[in-house]
Amino acid sequence: MELFFSLNVSYEAFLPYYQGVAEKVQVRDHKGRVLHINGKYFRPYLTPNGIHGEFKLVLCPDGNFKSLNKL
């Protein structure tokens, strides 16, 4: 299953997820579904300006995480 969403968060706002203090990032996909994604999957996309862009979340048939890619 592929889910698409936008994320725009500042560096400061993402720090608790990067540091492991907070775990799940809550986003709403383009179809209106609420997703809870482990913050560790966003670490490669963190810049000094934060995380900004369109993403594709891919889940395995059992609903587990497969991949997260910035589009």
Secondary structure, DSSP 8 states (H G I E B T S, - for coil): -EEEEEEEE-HHHHHHHHTTSS-EEEEE-TTS-EEEEEGGGGGGG-BTTBEEEEEEEEE-TTS-EEEEEE-
